């Protein structure tokens, strides 16, 4: 990769890792439903003009059903669940749990798409699951108001939504331009969340800090991040771009420590490392290394 591509990848990881910080601040003022609805609406307002300028409106009209499904599962649902989670567990823990996304993706691909799991990938699933168990084992009762278990479940369910969306998109949106899927997905999410967002509108006017978090979340962590994501896919390919999954929890933990004073303990470091190791194996990133090792062993014998 060129240095500019590496910097873009780091920027994308920093933006998506920072989304948990902004959700924590924004949801405190707006609540999870309203924050999620406004986030999708603002992002859609930014992305749809680019879609129209590119002349891809017909492509969206022809594929609106799968685009809507992917948008609801991969945007609307995680937006609400993660915003709720960050109110009851640390943003660093929430970000670290998001590292399980490739684990879910690999499991769903095996069960739904009948994608063969090699021995290293299957071992990666088990290792990643062990990392999640290690990470949450002592945190179930540590959240505010006894809601830590529910918040952890919400974060894992949001991650499941991302894993499903990746496989659904491979099956139903493989020929659709990424900008079409992103803009249409944000629009579908905004429409889906519009009624709950209005019904849960806060009685007290949100602070300027909450508004700033919302704008940063929608403009930087959603609209801009998607554009960087598309650019990377075009320049370095999807496989290399998806390595951003390893950067998101690292930045999420860092931003939570830097701006919220969240504590980084040994369990979080160990659990996160185990999950990332499992992710490396289950996503197939290590298959090439194993294949080369087997080839050397056969040549030596």
N, C-alpha and C positions, 0 to 999 in steps of 0.2 A: 504494500500500500504506500502511496505517496504521503509525505508529511501532512499535507492538507487534509487527506482522507482520515488520517489518524486523529487530527485535531477535531474534525467534524464528528467522528465517532465518540471522542471524549465529550464534546459539547452535547451530543445527544444523550449520552449517559448522565451527564450533569443535569440536563433539563428534566429528563424523566425521573431521575433520582430526587430532584427538587420538588416534584409534584406532590410528594407526601408531606413535605413541609408546608406547602401552600394549601393543601387540603386541610391540614390540621388547623391552620390559622383561619382559613375561609369558612370551614364548617362550624367553627366556634361562633361566628357571627350570623351565618345564613342557615345553618343546619344542613345535613347531608343531601336532602332531596333538592332543596332550592339551589345549593351550590352546584350540584351535578347538572341540573337543568340549565342554569345560566352558563356553566362551562361549555356544554355542548352547543348552546345557542350562539355564543360569541364565536366559538371555533367555526361553526357552520357559516356564519356571516363572513368570516375571513376566507374560508376555503371555497365556497360556492362561486364567488366572482372569478376565481382562478379557473375553476371548472368551465364556466361559461366562456371565459376568454380563450380557453383552449379548444372550444368547439366540441366539448364532450357531453353536452346535455342529452343528446339522443342515446348515448351509451348508458348513461344513468337511467333514463326512462326505460330502456330495454332490459335492464338488470336490477330494477329497483327492489324486487322481492328479496333476492339473496343479499343485496347490499344492506337492506334494512335489518335482516336477521343478523348479519355480521356486526352491524353497528350497535344493535341492542345488546347482543351478547358480549361484544368486545369493547363497548364504550359506556352505554347507559348503565348496565349492571355493575361493572367495576367502578365507575365513577361514584355511585351511591355507596357501594359496599366499602370501598377504601376510605371514603370521606367519613363514614361511620366508624371504621376501625381506628382511624387516627385520633378519634376523640377519647378512646379508652385504652389504647396501648401506644407505646412510643412509635414515632414515625420511623425510627431505625428498625424496629422489629417488623413493622408493616412492610417496609421496603425489602427486608431480608426474606420474609415469607414470599414475596413476589418472585424471588429467584426460583421458586418451584414451578414456574410457568412451563419451561421446557420439559419437566417431568410429566406434567399433565398432558402436554402435547404429544409426547412419545407414547404414553399409555393409551390415549384416545386413538392415536393413529394405529396402534396395534389392535385395539378392540373393534374400532369402527371401520377403518380403511384396510384392515387386514395386512398392515405393514409388518414385515417380519422383524422381530427383535433379535439381534445378535446377543450372544452371551454377555459381552461387555455392556451393551445397552440395557439389558435386563438387570444386570448387577447395579448399573447406575440408578435405575428406578428404586431398587431396594435401598441403596445407599442414600439417595436423596430423601426417601421416606424416613429413614432413620435420622437424618439431619433435622427434618421438620419436627419429629417427636422429641429429639434432644432439645431443640430450641424452645418448644412451648411447654415442656413438662413441668416446669416450676412457675409458669406465668399465668396459669389458668385463673387463679384467684388474686392476681396482683393488680388488676385494673381498677379504674375508678368505678365505684358503685357496683362492684361485683360483676361487671360486664366484660371482663377480659376474655373469658371463654367465647362469648358471643362475638366479640370483636375479632378474635383469632379465626373463628369459623367464617366470619364475613370476608376477611382477607384471603383465606384459602378458597372460598367460593368465587371471589373475584378473579383469582388466579386461574381457577378452573374455567371461567368464562373466556379468559385469554387463550388458554390451551385449546378449547373447543373452537374458538374463532379462527385460529391458525389452520386447523384441519378443515373446517368448513370452507374457508376461503380457498384452500388448495383444491377442494373438490368442485366448488360452484363458482369461484371468481378468478380462476387461473387466467382467463383471457381478458379480464377487466383491468383497465388502467388503475394503478394504485391511488391516484388522485380522485378518481371516480368513487372508489370504495371508501376513501377517507371522508371526502366531502359529503357523499350520500349517507355514510354511516353517522356522521355528526348531526346531519339534518334529521335523520330518523330518530336518533337519540334525543334531540331537542324536542321533537314532537311527542315522543313517548313520555318524556319527563315533564312536559309542560303543565299538565294538570296537577300531578303531585307537587311540582315546584311552587305553583300558585297556592295550593291548599296548605302547604307548610311554610309559606312566606313568614318570616319572623315578625313577631309583634313589635319588637324594638328595632329601630333603624340600625342596620349593621354599621360598624365603625369604618373609618377610612382605611384602617389596617386590613379589615376583612375584604373591602372592595379592592384594595391593591392586590391582595392575595388572589382574589378571583380573576382579575385582569391578567396577572402574571401566569396563573394556571391555564387560562384559556388561550392567551396569545403566545406565550413562550413554551409552555409544557405541552400544548396540544397542537395549535396551528403551525407554529414555527418548527416544532419537533417533527411533525409529520413531513414537512417539506425537506428537512434534513435527512429524514429516514428515506424518502424517495430518492434523494440525490445520491445517498450512499448505495442504495440498491442498484442504481443505474451505473455507478462508477466501480464498485467493488464486488457486486453480486449479493444475493440474499443471504448466503451462508455466512459470509464474513460480517455482514451487517448485523445478523442476529447475535453476534458475540457481545452486542450492547447489553444483553441480558446479564452478563457478568459485572458490568459497570454500574447498573442501576442500584443494586443493594449497597455497593460500596459508597456511592455518592449519597444515597438516602441516609445511611448511617452517619456519614460525615456532616451533612447539612443539619441533621437533628442535633448532633453534638455541638456544632459551631453556633447555631442560632437559638436553639432551645435548651442547651445545656443538658441534653440527654446523656445518660451514663452508658458507656460501652463496656459491658462486662465480658468475662472469659467465655461464658456460655454462648453469648451471641456470636463471638468470633469463631468458636469451635463449631457451633451449629451452622453458621453461614458457610464456613469452609467445607463442611460435609455436604451441604446442599449443592454448593458450586461444583464440588468434585463429582457428585452424582449427576448433575446437569451436564458436565463435560462428557461423561460416559453415555448417558441416555440420549443425548442429542446427536450422537454419532460423530462428534468432533474428534474423538480419539480413535475411531475405527481405522483411519489410515495408519496411525502409529502401530496399532496392534497387527495390522496386515503386514507392515514392513518387518515387525519383530518375528512373525511367523515365517516370513520368507527367508530371513536370515538364519533362523533355526533349521529350516529345511535345507538351505544351502550348506550349512555347516555339517549337517548329518549326511 
